[in-house]
Amino acid sequence: MLKELAVSSDQTLAFETDCHIFDGCGFPAPGLHSFTFEPMFSIGGFDFNKPMLLALVGTVVIVGFFWAAFGKAKVVPGKLQMVGEAGYDFIRRGIVYESLGKKEGEKYVPLMVSLFFFVWILNLWSVIPVAQFPATSIIAFPVALAAIVYILWLSLTFKRHGFVGGLKNVSGYDKSLGPVLPLVMLLELFSNLLIRPFTHAVRLFANMFAGHVLLLIFTIASWYLLNGIGIAYAGISFVMVILLTAFELFIQALQAYVFVLLACSYIQGALAEHH
């Protein structure tokens, strides 16, 4: 079981040699190689590796679930429809309405629900047997999702306020600031145009990357210590794997929530009147 848990990437070589403590081999610590995957197959000249496949399967799972839940919606919902409605309503009322209001926010509910469940399922793969890898620990996925929000934020800003008003909104223009206005505008432009999308993507990526590394360290250690007196420490390490897995389940949902909450916050800023 430990061996299956630990093989989360194509490059985890420790288990191919059954390396244990006191066998004369060093601890096979995870690293960047644990996040590098060879192509699994190609379609139309495009190579697909494990994270890409997980993203595709995750998309199918989400679409399939909501199709099954709402494809034939009933006034008196069944169990699957109730679960779907609970998840949808949680995002709609708990995040979108709270950030944007019911009138402005309703049109953005489908996007935010899609973002939440897509991020969540990509995170959740980390603790799913066989998959055992969070696709969001590959920076390209958070960057692509943050780019969607960033482009939407910019387009809404200039659409709502016009070109001049949009520049004022993005730059934090306020003539009452007097002599410090140029410095404030420079900092606001830097923050809004560069730091905002960067932190939006990296917050998700860094949490999933770090969480997966921790899981790998303790899982590999559990296998590595299975020799002689090291067995006692292997048990402790395995307990840590269980605790970290439970903690990861919480962090995975939390990061999806935070990602969507920030997206709504950015949209709220784009729609707000500039003073």
ABEGO torsion letter per residue (X at the ends): XAAAAABABAABAAAAAGBBBGAGBBBBBBBAAAABBBBABBBGGBBBBAAAAAAAAAAAAAAAAAAAAAABBBABBBAAAAAAAAAAAAAAAAAAAAAAEAAAAAAAAAAAAAAAAAAAAAAAAAABBGAGBBAAABAAAAAAAAAAAAAAAAAAAAAAAEAAAAAAAAAGBBAAAEAAAAAAAAAAAAAAAAAAAAAAAAAAAAAAAAAAAAAAAAAAAAAAABBEAAAAAAAAAAAAAAAAAAAAAAAAAAAAAAAAAAAAAAAAAAABBBX
